[in-house]
C-alpha cells in the first residue's frame, strides 16, 4: 500500500484518490474522493458557489458530501503506484 501524503499535495485535477478524514463523531474514515473545482461543479449543472469547491466523497452507496481530508494516497494499490 502506498504511504499517506499530506492532503495539500493531492491532485486537484478531478482524479480519484483515497483520502483519510475524520467525521463529526471523531471517527477516522477512508474513502475514494475527488477534488471538484467550482468550474467543474458548474459544468455539471446546478446552483454552486465557491464554498462548494473542495473534496467530495460518497459516504454511503447513495450520498455524496463535501469532506475535509487530512491525508491521501493514490487510489490504486498497484505496486509502484506511489513512485
Phi and psi restraints in degrees (range 20) as a CNS / XPLOR table:
assign (resid 1 and name C) (resid 2 and name N)
       (resid 2 and name CA) (resid 2 and name C) 1.0 -69.6 20.0 2
assign (resid 2 and name N) (resid 2 and name CA)
       (resid 2 and name C) (resid 3 and name N) 1.0 149.4 20.0 2
assign (resid 2 and name C) (resid 3 and name N)
       (resid 3 and name CA) (resid 3 and name C) 1.0 -72.3 20.0 2
assign (resid 3 and name N) (resid 3 and name CA)
       (resid 3 and name C) (resid 4 and name N) 1.0 149.7 20.0 2
assign (resid 3 and name C) (resid 4 and name N)
       (resid 4 and name CA) (resid 4 and name C) 1.0 -71.1 20.0 2
assign (resid 4 and name N) (resid 4 and name CA)
       (resid 4 and name C) (resid 5 and name N) 1.0 146.7 20.0 2
assign (resid 4 and name C) (resid 5 and name N)
       (resid 5 and name CA) (resid 5 and name C) 1.0 -126.4 20.0 2
assign (resid 5 and name N) (resid 5 and name CA)
       (resid 5 and name C) (resid 6 and name N) 1.0 157.4 20.0 2
assign (resid 5 and name C) (resid 6 and name N)
       (resid 6 and name CA) (resid 6 and name C) 1.0 -59.6 20.0 2
assign (resid 6 and name N) (resid 6 and name CA)
       (resid 6 and name C) (resid 7 and name N) 1.0 141.1 20.0 2
assign (resid 6 and name C) (resid 7 and name N)
       (resid 7 and name CA) (resid 7 and name C) 1.0 -61.3 20.0 2
assign (resid 7 and name N) (resid 7 and name CA)
       (resid 7 and name C) (resid 8 and name N) 1.0 -25.8 20.0 2
assign (resid 7 and name C) (resid 8 and name N)
       (resid 8 and name CA) (resid 8 and name C) 1.0 -62.3 20.0 2
assign (resid 8 and name N) (resid 8 and name CA)
       (resid 8 and name C) (resid 9 and name N) 1.0 -19.9 20.0 2
assign (resid 8 and name C) (resid 9 and name N)
       (resid 9 and name CA) (resid 9 and name C) 1.0 -96.7 20.0 2
assign (resid 9 and name N) (resid 9 and name CA)
       (resid 9 and name C) (resid 10 and name N) 1.0 0.1 20.0 2
assign (resid 9 and name C) (resid 10 and name N)
       (resid 10 and name CA) (resid 10 and name C) 1.0 -71.8 20.0 2
assign (resid 10 and name N) (resid 10 and name CA)
       (resid 10 and name C) (resid 11 and name N) 1.0 148.6 20.0 2
assign (resid 10 and name C) (resid 11 and name N)
       (resid 11 and name CA) (resid 11 and name C) 1.0 -67.5 20.0 2
assign (resid 11 and name N) (resid 11 and name CA)
       (resid 11 and name C) (resid 12 and name N) 1.0 139.6 20.0 2
assign (resid 11 and name C) (resid 12 and name N)
       (resid 12 and name CA) (resid 12 and name C) 1.0 -115.7 20.0 2
assign (resid 12 and name N) (resid 12 and name CA)
       (resid 12 and name C) (resid 13 and name N) 1.0 30.7 20.0 2
assign (resid 12 and name C) (resid 13 and name N)
       (resid 13 and name CA) (resid 13 and name C) 1.0 -97.7 20.0 2
assign (resid 13 and name N) (resid 13 and name CA)
       (resid 13 and name C) (resid 14 and name N) 1.0 10.7 20.0 2
assign (resid 13 and name C) (resid 14 and name N)
       (resid 14 and name CA) (resid 14 and name C) 1.0 93.0 20.0 2
assign (resid 14 and name N) (resid 14 and name CA)
       (resid 14 and name C) (resid 15 and name N) 1.0 -3.6 20.0 2
assign (resid 14 and name C) (resid 15 and name N)
       (resid 15 and name CA) (resid 15 and name C) 1.0 -72.0 20.0 2
assign (resid 15 and name N) (resid 15 and name CA)
       (resid 15 and name C) (resid 16 and name N) 1.0 153.9 20.0 2
assign (resid 15 and name C) (resid 16 and name N)
       (resid 16 and name CA) (resid 16 and name C) 1.0 -91.0 20.0 2
assign (resid 16 and name N) (resid 16 and name CA)
       (resid 16 and name C) (resid 17 and name N) 1.0 134.6 20.0 2
assign (resid 16 and name C) (resid 17 and name N)
       (resid 17 and name CA) (resid 17 and name C) 1.0 -134.6 20.0 2
assign (resid 17 and name N) (resid 17 and name CA)
       (resid 17 and name C) (resid 18 and name N) 1.0 164.2 20.0 2
assign (resid 17 and name C) (resid 18 and name N)
       (resid 18 and name CA) (resid 18 and name C) 1.0 -88.3 20.0 2
assign (resid 18 and name N) (resid 18 and name CA)
       (resid 18 and name C) (resid 19 and name N) 1.0 128.7 20.0 2
assign (resid 18 and name C) (resid 19 and name N)
       (resid 19 and name CA) (resid 19 and name C) 1.0 -121.5 20.0 2
assign (resid 19 and name N) (resid 19 and name CA)
       (resid 19 and name C) (resid 20 and name N) 1.0 159.5 20.0 2
assign (resid 19 and name C) (resid 20 and name N)
       (resid 20 and name CA) (resid 20 and name C) 1.0 -122.1 20.0 2
assign (resid 20 and name N) (resid 20 and name CA)
       (resid 20 and name C) (resid 21 and name N) 1.0 128.7 20.0 2
assign (resid 20 and name C) (resid 21 and name N)
       (resid 21 and name CA) (resid 21 and name C) 1.0 -147.9 20.0 2
assign (resid 21 and name N) (resid 21 and name CA)
       (resid 21 and name C) (resid 22 and name N) 1.0 157.9 20.0 2
assign (resid 21 and name C) (resid 22 and name N)
       (resid 22 and name CA) (resid 22 and name C) 1.0 -106.7 20.0 2
assign (resid 22 and name N) (resid 22 and name CA)
       (resid 22 and name C) (resid 23 and name N) 1.0 130.6 20.0 2
assign (resid 22 and name C) (resid 23 and name N)
       (resid 23 and name CA) (resid 23 and name C) 1.0 -85.1 20.0 2
assign (resid 23 and name N) (resid 23 and name CA)
       (resid 23 and name C) (resid 24 and name N) 1.0 -180.0 20.0 2
assign (resid 23 and name C) (resid 24 and name N)
       (resid 24 and name CA) (resid 24 and name C) 1.0 -66.2 20.0 2
assign (resid 24 and name N) (resid 24 and name CA)
       (resid 24 and name C) (resid 25 and name N) 1.0 -16.4 20.0 2
assign (resid 24 and name C) (resid 25 and name N)
       (resid 25 and name CA) (resid 25 and name C) 1.0 -91.0 20.0 2
assign (resid 25 and name N) (resid 25 and name CA)
       (resid 25 and name C) (resid 26 and name N) 1.0 1.0 20.0 2
assign (resid 25 and name C) (resid 26 and name N)
       (resid 26 and name CA) (resid 26 and name C) 1.0 84.4 20.0 2
assign (resid 26 and name N) (resid 26 and name CA)
       (resid 26 and name C) (resid 27 and name N) 1.0 8.6 20.0 2
assign (resid 26 and name C) (resid 27 and name N)
       (resid 27 and name CA) (resid 27 and name C) 1.0 -86.4 20.0 2
assign (resid 27 and name N) (resid 27 and name CA)
       (resid 27 and name C) (resid 28 and name N) 1.0 131.2 20.0 2
assign (resid 27 and name C) (resid 28 and name N)
       (resid 28 and name CA) (resid 28 and name C) 1.0 -77.1 20.0 2
assign (resid 28 and name N) (resid 28 and name CA)
       (resid 28 and name C) (resid 29 and name N) 1.0 137.5 20.0 2
assign (resid 28 and name C) (resid 29 and name N)
       (resid 29 and name CA) (resid 29 and name C) 1.0 -125.7 20.0 2
assign (resid 29 and name N) (resid 29 and name CA)
       (resid 29 and name C) (resid 30 and name N) 1.0 153.0 20.0 2
assign (resid 29 and name C) (resid 30 and name N)
       (resid 30 and name CA) (resid 30 and name C) 1.0 -122.2 20.0 2
assign (resid 30 and name N) (resid 30 and name CA)
       (resid 30 and name C) (resid 31 and name N) 1.0 126.1 20.0 2
assign (resid 30 and name C) (resid 31 and name N)
       (resid 31 and name CA) (resid 31 and name C) 1.0 -144.5 20.0 2
assign (resid 31 and name N) (resid 31 and name CA)
       (resid 31 and name C) (resid 32 and name N) 1.0 154.2 20.0 2
assign (resid 31 and name C) (resid 32 and name N)
       (resid 32 and name CA) (resid 32 and name C) 1.0 -80.8 20.0 2
assign (resid 32 and name N) (resid 32 and name CA)
       (resid 32 and name C) (resid 33 and name N) 1.0 130.7 20.0 2
assign (resid 32 and name C) (resid 33 and name N)
       (resid 33 and name CA) (resid 33 and name C) 1.0 -143.0 20.0 2
assign (resid 33 and name N) (resid 33 and name CA)
       (resid 33 and name C) (resid 34 and name N) 1.0 167.6 20.0 2
assign (resid 33 and name C) (resid 34 and name N)
       (resid 34 and name CA) (resid 34 and name C) 1.0 -143.5 20.0 2
assign (resid 34 and name N) (resid 34 and name CA)
       (resid 34 and name C) (resid 35 and name N) 1.0 147.9 20.0 2
assign (resid 34 and name C) (resid 35 and name N)
       (resid 35 and name CA) (resid 35 and name C) 1.0 -82.1 20.0 2
assign (resid 35 and name N) (resid 35 and name CA)
       (resid 35 and name C) (resid 36 and name N) 1.0 130.3 20.0 2
assign (resid 35 and name C) (resid 36 and name N)
       (resid 36 and name CA) (resid 36 and name C) 1.0 -118.9 20.0 2
assign (resid 36 and name N) (resid 36 and name CA)
       (resid 36 and name C) (resid 37 and name N) 1.0 114.1 20.0 2
assign (resid 36 and name C) (resid 37 and name N)
       (resid 37 and name CA) (resid 37 and name C) 1.0 -74.2 20.0 2
assign (resid 37 and name N) (resid 37 and name CA)
       (resid 37 and name C) (resid 38 and name N) 1.0 163.9 20.0 2
assign (resid 37 and name C) (resid 38 and name N)
       (resid 38 and name CA) (resid 38 and name C) 1.0 -59.8 20.0 2
assign (resid 38 and name N) (resid 38 and name CA)
       (resid 38 and name C) (resid 39 and name N) 1.0 -40.4 20.0 2
assign (resid 38 and name C) (resid 39 and name N)
       (resid 39 and name CA) (resid 39 and name C) 1.0 -61.3 20.0 2
assign (resid 39 and name N) (resid 39 and name CA)
       (resid 39 and name C) (resid 40 and name N) 1.0 -42.1 20.0 2
assign (resid 39 and name C) (resid 40 and name N)
       (resid 40 and name CA) (resid 40 and name C) 1.0 -65.9 20.0 2
assign (resid 40 and name N) (resid 40 and name CA)
       (resid 40 and name C) (resid 41 and name N) 1.0 -41.8 20.0 2
assign (resid 40 and name C) (resid 41 and name N)
       (resid 41 and name CA) (resid 41 and name C) 1.0 -63.3 20.0 2
assign (resid 41 and name N) (resid 41 and name CA)
       (resid 41 and name C) (resid 42 and name N) 1.0 -45.5 20.0 2
assign (resid 41 and name C) (resid 42 and name N)
       (resid 42 and name CA) (resid 42 and name C) 1.0 -64.3 20.0 2
assign (resid 42 and name N) (resid 42 and name CA)
       (resid 42 and name C) (resid 43 and name N) 1.0 -34.8 20.0 2
assign (resid 42 and name C) (resid 43 and name N)
       (resid 43 and name CA) (resid 43 and name C) 1.0 -64.8 20.0 2
assign (resid 43 and name N) (resid 43 and name CA)
       (resid 43 and name C) (resid 44 and name N) 1.0 -27.3 20.0 2
assign (resid 43 and name C) (resid 44 and name N)
       (resid 44 and name CA) (resid 44 and name C) 1.0 -80.5 20.0 2
assign (resid 44 and name N) (resid 44 and name CA)
       (resid 44 and name C) (resid 45 and name N) 1.0 -10.4 20.0 2
assign (resid 44 and name C) (resid 45 and name N)
       (resid 45 and name CA) (resid 45 and name C) 1.0 98.4 20.0 2
assign (resid 45 and name N) (resid 45 and name CA)
       (resid 45 and name C) (resid 46 and name N) 1.0 164.1 20.0 2
assign (resid 45 and name C) (resid 46 and name N)
       (resid 46 and name CA) (resid 46 and name C) 1.0 100.6 20.0 2
assign (resid 46 and name N) (resid 46 and name CA)
       (resid 46 and name C) (resid 47 and name N) 1.0 179.3 20.0 2
assign (resid 46 and name C) (resid 47 and name N)
       (resid 47 and name CA) (resid 47 and name C) 1.0 -105.8 20.0 2
assign (resid 47 and name N) (resid 47 and name CA)
       (resid 47 and name C) (resid 48 and name N) 1.0 99.2 20.0 2
assign (resid 47 and name C) (resid 48 and name N)
       (resid 48 and name CA) (resid 48 and name C) 1.0 -116.1 20.0 2
assign (resid 48 and name N) (resid 48 and name CA)
       (resid 48 and name C) (resid 49 and name N) 1.0 153.1 20.0 2
assign (resid 48 and name C) (resid 49 and name N)
       (resid 49 and name CA) (resid 49 and name C) 1.0 -134.1 20.0 2
assign (resid 49 and name N) (resid 49 and name CA)
       (resid 49 and name C) (resid 50 and name N) 1.0 178.5 20.0 2
assign (resid 49 and name C) (resid 50 and name N)
       (resid 50 and name CA) (resid 50 and name C) 1.0 -57.8 20.0 2
assign (resid 50 and name N) (resid 50 and name CA)
       (resid 50 and name C) (resid 51 and name N) 1.0 -28.5 20.0 2
assign (resid 50 and name C) (resid 51 and name N)
       (resid 51 and name CA) (resid 51 and name C) 1.0 -70.9 20.0 2
assign (resid 51 and name N) (resid 51 and name CA)
       (resid 51 and name C) (resid 52 and name N) 1.0 -13.6 20.0 2
assign (resid 51 and name C) (resid 52 and name N)
       (resid 52 and name CA) (resid 52 and name C) 1.0 -85.5 20.0 2
assign (resid 52 and name N) (resid 52 and name CA)
       (resid 52 and name C) (resid 53 and name N) 1.0 -17.5 20.0 2
assign (resid 52 and name C) (resid 53 and name N)
       (resid 53 and name CA) (resid 53 and name C) 1.0 -66.8 20.0 2
assign (resid 53 and name N) (resid 53 and name CA)
       (resid 53 and name C) (resid 54 and name N) 1.0 141.4 20.0 2
assign (resid 53 and name C) (resid 54 and name N)
       (resid 54 and name CA) (resid 54 and name C) 1.0 149.4 20.0 2
assign (resid 54 and name N) (resid 54 and name CA)
       (resid 54 and name C) (resid 55 and name N) 1.0 -160.2 20.0 2
assign (resid 54 and name C) (resid 55 and name N)
       (resid 55 and name CA) (resid 55 and name C) 1.0 -86.9 20.0 2
assign (resid 55 and name N) (resid 55 and name CA)
       (resid 55 and name C) (resid 56 and name N) 1.0 128.4 20.0 2
assign (resid 55 and name C) (resid 56 and name N)
       (resid 56 and name CA) (resid 56 and name C) 1.0 -123.0 20.0 2
assign (resid 56 and name N) (resid 56 and name CA)
       (resid 56 and name C) (resid 57 and name N) 1.0 138.4 20.0 2
assign (resid 56 and name C) (resid 57 and name N)
       (resid 57 and name CA) (resid 57 and name C) 1.0 -143.6 20.0 2
assign (resid 57 and name N) (resid 57 and name CA)
       (resid 57 and name C) (resid 58 and name N) 1.0 155.1 20.0 2
assign (resid 57 and name C) (resid 58 and name N)
       (resid 58 and name CA) (resid 58 and name C) 1.0 -78.3 20.0 2
assign (resid 58 and name N) (resid 58 and name CA)
       (resid 58 and name C) (resid 59 and name N) 1.0 127.2 20.0 2
assign (resid 58 and name C) (resid 59 and name N)
       (resid 59 and name CA) (resid 59 and name C) 1.0 -94.7 20.0 2
assign (resid 59 and name N) (resid 59 and name CA)
       (resid 59 and name C) (resid 60 and name N) 1.0 -14.2 20.0 2
assign (resid 59 and name C) (resid 60 and name N)
       (resid 60 and name CA) (resid 60 and name C) 1.0 -155.3 20.0 2
assign (resid 60 and name N) (resid 60 and name CA)
       (resid 60 and name C) (resid 61 and name N) 1.0 -171.4 20.0 2
assign (resid 60 and name C) (resid 61 and name N)
       (resid 61 and name CA) (resid 61 and name C) 1.0 -65.4 20.0 2
assign (resid 61 and name N) (resid 61 and name CA)
       (resid 61 and name C) (resid 62 and name N) 1.0 -12.8 20.0 2
assign (resid 61 and name C) (resid 62 and name N)
       (resid 62 and name CA) (resid 62 and name C) 1.0 -128.8 20.0 2
assign (resid 62 and name N) (resid 62 and name CA)
       (resid 62 and name C) (resid 63 and name N) 1.0 -12.1 20.0 2
assign (resid 62 and name C) (resid 63 and name N)
       (resid 63 and name CA) (resid 63 and name C) 1.0 -115.2 20.0 2
assign (resid 63 and name N) (resid 63 and name CA)
       (resid 63 and name C) (resid 64 and name N) 1.0 125.3 20.0 2
assign (resid 63 and name C) (resid 64 and name N)
       (resid 64 and name CA) (resid 64 and name C) 1.0 -105.3 20.0 2
assign (resid 64 and name N) (resid 64 and name CA)
       (resid 64 and name C) (resid 65 and name N) 1.0 146.4 20.0 2
assign (resid 64 and name C) (resid 65 and name N)
       (resid 65 and name CA) (resid 65 and name C) 1.0 -150.0 20.0 2
assign (resid 65 and name N) (resid 65 and name CA)
       (resid 65 and name C) (resid 66 and name N) 1.0 157.2 20.0 2
assign (resid 65 and name C) (resid 66 and name N)
       (resid 66 and name CA) (resid 66 and name C) 1.0 -77.6 20.0 2
assign (resid 66 and name N) (resid 66 and name CA)
       (resid 66 and name C) (resid 67 and name N) 1.0 133.8 20.0 2
assign (resid 66 and name C) (resid 67 and name N)
       (resid 67 and name CA) (resid 67 and name C) 1.0 -126.3 20.0 2
assign (resid 67 and name N) (resid 67 and name CA)
       (resid 67 and name C) (resid 68 and name N) 1.0 168.2 20.0 2
assign (resid 67 and name C) (resid 68 and name N)
       (resid 68 and name CA) (resid 68 and name C) 1.0 -119.8 20.0 2
assign (resid 68 and name N) (resid 68 and name CA)
       (resid 68 and name C) (resid 69 and name N) 1.0 82.6 20.0 2
assign (resid 68 and name C) (resid 69 and name N)
       (resid 69 and name CA) (resid 69 and name C) 1.0 -70.1 20.0 2
assign (resid 69 and name N) (resid 69 and name CA)
       (resid 69 and name C) (resid 70 and name N) 1.0 156.8 20.0 2
assign (resid 69 and name C) (resid 70 and name N)
       (resid 70 and name CA) (resid 70 and name C) 1.0 -107.8 20.0 2
assign (resid 70 and name N) (resid 70 and name CA)
       (resid 70 and name C) (resid 71 and name N) 1.0 -21.1 20.0 2
assign (resid 70 and name C) (resid 71 and name N)
       (resid 71 and name CA) (resid 71 and name C) 1.0 -155.1 20.0 2
assign (resid 71 and name N) (resid 71 and name CA)
       (resid 71 and name C) (resid 72 and name N) 1.0 171.8 20.0 2
assign (resid 71 and name C) (resid 72 and name N)
       (resid 72 and name CA) (resid 72 and name C) 1.0 -152.8 20.0 2
assign (resid 72 and name N) (resid 72 and name CA)
       (resid 72 and name C) (resid 73 and name N) 1.0 167.5 20.0 2
assign (resid 72 and name C) (resid 73 and name N)
       (resid 73 and name CA) (resid 73 and name C) 1.0 -151.3 20.0 2
assign (resid 73 and name N) (resid 73 and name CA)
       (resid 73 and name C) (resid 74 and name N) 1.0 162.1 20.0 2
assign (resid 73 and name C) (resid 74 and name N)
       (resid 74 and name CA) (resid 74 and name C) 1.0 -56.3 20.0 2
assign (resid 74 and name N) (resid 74 and name CA)
       (resid 74 and name C) (resid 75 and name N) 1.0 144.8 20.0 2
assign (resid 74 and name C) (resid 75 and name N)
       (resid 75 and name CA) (resid 75 and name C) 1.0 -66.6 20.0 2
assign (resid 75 and name N) (resid 75 and name CA)
       (resid 75 and name C) (resid 76 and name N) 1.0 -25.9 20.0 2
assign (resid 75 and name C) (resid 76 and name N)
       (resid 76 and name CA) (resid 76 and name C) 1.0 -82.5 20.0 2
assign (resid 76 and name N) (resid 76 and name CA)
       (resid 76 and name C) (resid 77 and name N) 1.0 139.5 20.0 2
assign (resid 76 and name C) (resid 77 and name N)
       (resid 77 and name CA) (resid 77 and name C) 1.0 -97.3 20.0 2
assign (resid 77 and name N) (resid 77 and name CA)
       (resid 77 and name C) (resid 78 and name N) 1.0 12.2 20.0 2
assign (resid 77 and name C) (resid 78 and name N)
       (resid 78 and name CA) (resid 78 and name C) 1.0 -61.3 20.0 2
assign (resid 78 and name N) (resid 78 and name CA)
       (resid 78 and name C) (resid 79 and name N) 1.0 140.0 20.0 2
assign (resid 78 and name C) (resid 79 and name N)
       (resid 79 and name CA) (resid 79 and name C) 1.0 -56.9 20.0 2
assign (resid 79 and name N) (resid 79 and name CA)
       (resid 79 and name C) (resid 80 and name N) 1.0 136.5 20.0 2
assign (resid 79 and name C) (resid 80 and name N)
       (resid 80 and name CA) (resid 80 and name C) 1.0 83.3 20.0 2
assign (resid 80 and name N) (resid 80 and name CA)
       (resid 80 and name C) (resid 81 and name N) 1.0 3.7 20.0 2
assign (resid 80 and name C) (resid 81 and name N)
       (resid 81 and name CA) (resid 81 and name C) 1.0 -65.6 20.0 2
assign (resid 81 and name N) (resid 81 and name CA)
       (resid 81 and name C) (resid 82 and name N) 1.0 -23.2 20.0 2
assign (resid 81 and name C) (resid 82 and name N)
       (resid 82 and name CA) (resid 82 and name C) 1.0 -101.6 20.0 2
assign (resid 82 and name N) (resid 82 and name CA)
       (resid 82 and name C) (resid 83 and name N) 1.0 16.7 20.0 2
